[in-house]
Amino acid sequence: MNSAAEVSASPRDARSFRRRLIGLIAVGEVGVLAAMALLIAFFWLLEPAFLSERNIRAILNVVSFVGIIAIGQTILLVAGEFDLSVGSVAGLSAVVAAKLMTAAALPVSVGILGGIGVGALIGLLNGLIVVRLGIPAFIQTLGMLFIGQGLIQVVTGGYPVYPLPEAINTIGGTDLAFGLGWSFAFFIVVALLADFVLRRTVLGRNMYATGGNKEVAHLVGINTSAYKIGAFITVGALSAIAGMFVMADLGSGGTSIGSGWELTVIAGVVVGGVSLFGGAGTVAGGVVGILMLKVVQSGLVVIGVNSNWQQIAVGAIMVMAVGLDIVRRRYFIAGA
């Protein structure tokens, strides 16, 4: 009698364990944190200098720049879209702000607002074209990437913009703690705020609904177009802010600001469990994903791996992350 009960209970226990396991995998941050801990231990065993104060500070500084954009990209991906122009927007906003403060001799506050305005305006333009005209985000934002790169050269004439006002140099040179400055503080504050909004507010729930199933969301009264356009504006403005933080750190409006960031940001947030298909992911996951990506890149540099292999590693990690996302959707979200 007991043995029969045990046999009948066994399949149920197996199914229950399987659901719990898949549920754990579905929380993107958990798996990424575990993988990152293993990678940190691996790189430290090969080269103890990996966990030196200098290297940790360098990783966190870089994360603070691309992480600001990753927050916006996460919100946009949750809404079911993505933006490939974020690096160009960051660079263009930075050089426009630098020009306003130097060539136009406008106050620092006006220059900063001008730079943010450029990013938000490009985000608005991207959103309107994608949502209202129906042009795929891939085509529109890829086109904007090239437009932004061209405009950077037009604005600067191919030369860095300097000298910047002393207030900008002060912002870039401020050491709040552990060698980290205002960019890292801004990154942490915005990450916490955005994570709270997505997880705990009606705005966040509507954003997930928009990305998860736009037709159903529209039927229940959610203005999906407004949410998507708002997400594009958000990522544009945050890209501009990130670009200007780099400008302050460098002390000039360099033409290379933001170069290559677009793929780094998308790879990082996808590694962190943010779905390319929309409606799934968290800001915390996106931030952890960016951090893991930078840990891998820094670790490979520290142990002396050729830069070409670094790119291969990042690409392989992104492919595996997308594969895991598909598994999560198939077996957990879809309930297959």
C-alpha positions as CSV (number, residue, x, y, z in Angstrom):
1,M,0.0,0.0,0.0
2,N,2.7,2.4,1.0
3,S,4.9,1.4,-1.9
4,A,2.1,2.1,-4.4
5,A,1.5,5.5,-2.9
6,E,5.2,6.2,-3.2
7,V,5.2,5.2,-6.8
8,S,2.2,7.4,-7.6
9,A,3.7,10.3,-5.7
10,S,7.1,10.0,-7.5
11,P,6.0,11.4,-10.9
12,R,4.3,14.3,-9.1
13,D,7.4,15.0,-7.1
14,A,9.5,15.0,-10.2
15,R,7.1,17.4,-12.0
16,S,7.1,19.6,-8.9
17,F,10.9,19.7,-8.8
18,R,11.0,20.4,-12.5
19,R,8.6,23.4,-12.1
20,R,10.6,24.8,-9.2
21,L,13.9,24.4,-11.2
22,I,12.5,26.1,-14.2
23,G,11.0,28.8,-12.0
24,L,14.4,29.5,-10.5
25,I,16.0,29.7,-14.0
26,A,13.2,32.1,-15.1
27,V,14.5,34.6,-12.5
28,G,17.3,35.9,-14.7
29,E,19.3,37.6,-12.0
30,V,19.8,34.3,-10.0
31,G,21.5,32.4,-12.8
32,V,23.6,35.4,-13.8
33,L,24.8,36.1,-10.3
34,A,25.8,32.5,-9.8
35,A,27.6,32.5,-13.1
36,M,29.3,35.8,-12.3
37,A,30.5,34.4,-8.9
38,L,32.1,31.4,-10.6
39,L,33.8,33.6,-13.2
40,I,35.2,36.0,-10.6
41,A,36.6,33.0,-8.7
42,F,38.0,31.6,-11.9
43,F,39.8,34.8,-13.0
44,W,41.0,35.4,-9.4
45,L,42.6,31.9,-9.3
46,L,44.3,32.5,-12.6
47,E,45.4,36.1,-11.7
48,P,44.9,37.4,-8.2
49,A,45.3,41.0,-9.5
50,F,41.8,40.6,-11.0
51,L,40.4,41.5,-7.5
52,S,42.7,44.4,-6.9
53,E,41.2,47.6,-5.9
54,R,42.3,49.3,-9.1
55,N,40.7,46.7,-11.3
56,I,37.4,46.6,-9.4
57,R,37.2,50.4,-9.5
58,A,37.8,50.3,-13.3
59,I,35.0,47.8,-13.8
60,L,32.6,49.7,-11.7
61,N,33.4,53.0,-13.5
62,V,32.8,51.5,-16.9
63,V,29.6,49.9,-15.7
64,S,28.3,53.2,-14.4
65,F,28.4,54.6,-17.9
66,V,26.9,51.8,-20.0
67,G,24.7,50.8,-17.0
68,I,22.8,54.1,-17.2
69,I,21.9,53.2,-20.8
70,A,21.2,49.6,-19.9
71,I,18.4,50.8,-17.6
72,G,16.7,52.6,-20.4
73,Q,17.3,49.7,-22.8
74,T,15.7,47.3,-20.3
75,I,12.6,49.4,-20.1
76,L,12.4,49.6,-23.9
77,L,12.9,45.8,-24.2
78,V,10.2,45.2,-21.6
79,A,7.9,47.3,-23.8
80,G,8.7,45.1,-26.8
81,E,11.2,47.2,-28.7
82,F,14.9,47.9,-28.7
83,D,17.3,50.7,-29.8
84,L,20.6,50.2,-31.7
85,S,21.4,54.0,-31.8
86,V,22.1,54.5,-28.1
87,G,25.9,54.8,-28.6
88,S,25.6,57.4,-31.3
89,V,23.0,59.3,-29.3
90,A,25.4,59.3,-26.3
91,G,28.2,60.7,-28.4
92,L,26.1,63.2,-30.3
93,S,24.5,64.5,-27.1
94,A,27.9,64.9,-25.5
95,V,29.5,66.9,-28.3
96,V,26.4,69.1,-28.7
97,A,26.5,69.9,-25.0
98,A,30.2,70.6,-25.3
99,K,29.7,72.9,-28.3
100,L,26.9,74.8,-26.5
101,M,29.2,75.4,-23.5
102,T,32.3,76.4,-25.6
103,A,31.5,77.7,-29.0
104,A,28.2,79.2,-28.0
105,A,29.5,80.2,-24.5
106,L,26.2,79.2,-22.9
107,P,25.9,78.4,-19.2
108,V,26.8,74.8,-18.1
109,S,23.2,74.1,-17.1
110,V,21.9,75.2,-20.5
111,G,24.5,73.0,-22.2
112,I,23.6,69.9,-20.1
113,L,19.9,70.5,-20.7
114,G,20.6,70.9,-24.4
115,G,22.5,67.6,-24.5
116,I,19.6,65.8,-22.7
117,G,17.2,67.5,-25.1
118,V,19.0,66.1,-28.1
119,G,18.8,62.5,-26.7
120,A,15.2,62.8,-25.8
121,L,14.3,64.3,-29.2
122,I,16.0,61.5,-31.0
123,G,14.2,59.0,-28.8
124,L,10.9,60.7,-29.6
125,L,11.7,60.6,-33.3
126,N,12.6,56.9,-33.1
127,G,9.4,56.2,-31.2
128,L,7.2,58.0,-33.6
129,I,8.6,56.4,-36.7
130,V,8.5,52.9,-35.2
131,V,5.1,53.2,-33.6
132,R,3.2,55.5,-35.9
133,L,4.8,54.6,-39.3
134,G,5.3,50.9,-38.5
135,I,9.0,50.8,-39.5
136,P,10.8,48.0,-37.6
137,A,12.9,49.2,-34.7
138,F,15.9,47.4,-36.1
139,I,15.8,49.4,-39.3
140,Q,14.9,52.7,-37.8
141,T,17.5,52.7,-34.9
142,L,20.2,51.2,-37.1
143,G,19.6,54.1,-39.5
144,M,19.7,56.5,-36.6
145,L,23.0,55.0,-35.5
146,F,24.6,56.0,-38.8
147,I,22.9,59.4,-38.8
148,G,24.2,60.1,-35.3
149,Q,27.8,59.0,-36.2
150,G,27.7,61.4,-39.2
151,L,26.3,64.3,-37.1
152,I,29.0,63.8,-34.6
153,Q,31.6,64.5,-37.3
154,V,29.6,67.4,-38.6
155,V,29.3,69.1,-35.2
156,T,32.9,68.6,-34.2
157,G,34.7,68.7,-37.6
158,G,36.4,65.5,-36.5
159,Y,38.2,67.1,-33.5
160,P,37.5,66.8,-29.8
161,V,35.7,69.8,-28.2
162,Y,37.7,71.4,-25.4
163,P,38.5,73.1,-23.1
164,L,35.3,72.6,-21.2
165,P,34.1,74.8,-18.3
166,E,35.7,74.1,-14.9
167,A,32.3,72.9,-13.5
168,I,32.3,70.0,-16.0
169,N,35.8,69.0,-15.0
170,T,34.8,69.2,-11.4
171,I,31.9,66.8,-12.0
172,G,34.2,64.4,-13.8
173,G,36.9,64.5,-11.2
174,T,34.8,64.2,-8.1
175,D,35.6,61.2,-5.9
176,L,32.6,60.4,-3.7
177,A,33.8,57.0,-2.4
178,F,36.3,54.3,-3.5
179,G,37.4,56.4,-6.5
180,L,33.8,56.4,-7.9
181,G,32.1,59.7,-8.8
182,W,28.8,61.2,-9.8
183,S,28.2,58.9,-12.7
184,F,28.1,55.8,-10.4
185,A,25.9,57.6,-7.9
186,F,23.5,58.6,-10.6
187,F,23.5,55.0,-12.0
188,I,22.6,53.5,-8.6
189,V,19.8,56.0,-7.9
190,V,18.2,55.6,-11.4
191,A,18.6,51.8,-11.3
192,L,16.7,51.6,-7.9
193,L,14.0,54.0,-9.1
194,A,13.5,52.3,-12.4
195,D,13.4,48.8,-10.8
196,F,10.8,50.0,-8.3
197,V,8.6,51.5,-11.1
198,L,8.7,48.4,-13.2
199,R,8.1,46.0,-10.3
200,R,5.7,47.9,-8.1
201,T,3.7,50.4,-10.0
202,V,0.8,50.4,-12.5
203,L,3.1,52.1,-15.0
204,G,5.4,49.1,-14.8
205,R,2.7,46.5,-15.1
206,N,1.3,48.3,-18.1
207,M,4.8,48.3,-19.7
208,Y,5.1,44.5,-19.2
209,A,1.6,44.1,-20.7
210,T,2.5,46.2,-23.7
211,G,5.6,44.1,-24.4
212,G,4.0,40.8,-23.5
213,N,0.9,41.1,-25.7
214,K,0.2,44.4,-27.4
215,E,-3.2,43.4,-28.7
216,V,-4.5,42.2,-25.4
217,A,-3.1,45.2,-23.6
218,H,-4.8,47.5,-26.1
219,L,-8.1,45.7,-25.6
220,V,-8.0,46.3,-21.8
221,G,-7.5,50.0,-22.4
222,I,-3.7,50.5,-22.2
223,N,-2.3,53.1,-24.6
224,T,0.5,50.9,-25.9
225,S,1.7,53.5,-28.4
226,A,2.3,56.0,-25.6
227,Y,4.2,53.5,-23.5
228,K,6.4,52.5,-26.4
229,I,7.2,56.1,-27.4
230,G,7.8,57.0,-23.7
231,A,10.3,54.1,-23.4
232,F,12.1,55.4,-26.6
233,I,12.3,58.9,-25.1
234,T,13.6,57.4,-21.8
235,V,16.4,55.5,-23.4
236,G,17.4,58.5,-25.5
237,A,17.6,60.8,-22.5
238,L,19.5,58.3,-20.4
239,S,21.9,57.7,-23.3
240,A,22.6,61.5,-23.5
241,I,23.3,61.6,-19.7
242,A,25.7,58.7,-20.0
243,G,27.5,60.4,-22.8
244,M,27.9,63.6,-20.9
245,F,29.2,61.8,-17.9
246,V,31.9,60.3,-20.1
247,M,32.6,63.8,-21.5
248,A,33.1,65.1,-18.0
249,D,35.4,62.2,-17.1
250,L,37.5,62.8,-20.2
251,G,37.4,66.6,-19.9
252,S,36.4,67.0,-23.6
253,G,33.7,66.2,-26.1
254,G,35.5,63.4,-27.9
255,T,34.2,62.0,-31.2
256,S,34.6,58.4,-29.9
257,I,32.2,58.7,-27.0
258,G,29.6,56.0,-27.1
259,S,31.3,54.0,-29.9
260,G,30.3,50.4,-29.8
261,W,28.0,50.8,-26.8
262,E,24.8,49.7,-28.5
263,L,25.8,46.0,-28.9
264,T,27.4,46.0,-25.4
265,V,24.3,47.3,-23.8
266,I,21.9,44.9,-25.6
267,A,24.2,41.9,-25.0
268,G,24.5,42.8,-21.3
269,V,20.8,43.2,-20.6
270,V,19.9,40.0,-22.5
271,V,22.6,38.1,-20.5
272,G,20.7,39.5,-17.4
273,G,17.5,37.8,-18.4
274,V,15.7,40.6,-20.2
275,S,13.8,39.1,-23.1
276,L,14.4,40.3,-26.7
277,F,10.8,39.3,-27.3
278,G,9.4,41.8,-24.8
279,G,7.3,41.6,-21.7
280,A,10.0,39.9,-19.5
281,G,13.0,41.0,-17.5
282,T,13.9,43.4,-14.7
283,V,16.2,46.4,-14.3
284,A,18.1,44.4,-11.6
285,G,18.7,41.6,-14.1
286,G,19.8,44.1,-16.8
287,V,22.3,45.7,-14.5
288,V,23.7,42.4,-13.3
289,G,24.0,41.3,-16.9
290,I,26.1,44.4,-17.8
291,L,28.3,43.8,-14.7
292,M,28.8,40.2,-15.7
293,L,29.8,41.2,-19.3
294,K,32.3,43.6,-18.0
295,V,33.7,41.1,-15.5
296,V,34.3,38.7,-18.5
297,Q,36.0,41.4,-20.6
298,S,38.1,42.6,-17.7
299,G,39.1,39.1,-16.7
300,L,40.2,38.2,-20.2
301,V,42.3,41.3,-20.3
302,V,43.9,40.6,-16.9
303,I,44.8,37.0,-17.8
304,G,46.3,38.2,-21.1
305,V,43.8,36.8,-23.6
306,N,43.9,38.3,-27.1
307,S,41.3,41.0,-27.8
308,N,39.8,39.0,-30.6
309,W,38.9,36.2,-28.3
310,Q,37.3,38.7,-26.0
311,Q,34.8,39.6,-28.7
312,I,34.2,35.9,-29.4
313,A,33.5,35.3,-25.7
314,V,31.0,38.2,-25.6
315,G,29.2,36.9,-28.7
316,A,29.1,33.3,-27.3
317,I,27.7,34.5,-24.0
318,M,25.0,36.5,-25.8
319,V,23.9,33.6,-28.0
320,M,23.7,31.3,-24.9
321,A,21.7,34.0,-23.1
322,V,19.2,34.2,-25.9
323,G,18.9,30.4,-26.0
324,L,18.2,30.4,-22.3
325,D,15.6,33.1,-22.8
326,I,13.9,30.9,-25.4
327,V,13.9,27.9,-23.0
328,R,12.4,30.0,-20.2
329,R,9.6,31.2,-22.5
330,R,8.9,27.8,-23.8
331,Y,8.9,25.9,-20.5
332,F,8.0,28.4,-17.9
333,I,6.1,31.3,-19.4
334,A,4.3,29.3,-22.1
335,G,3.8,26.4,-19.7
336,A,4.9,23.8,-22.2
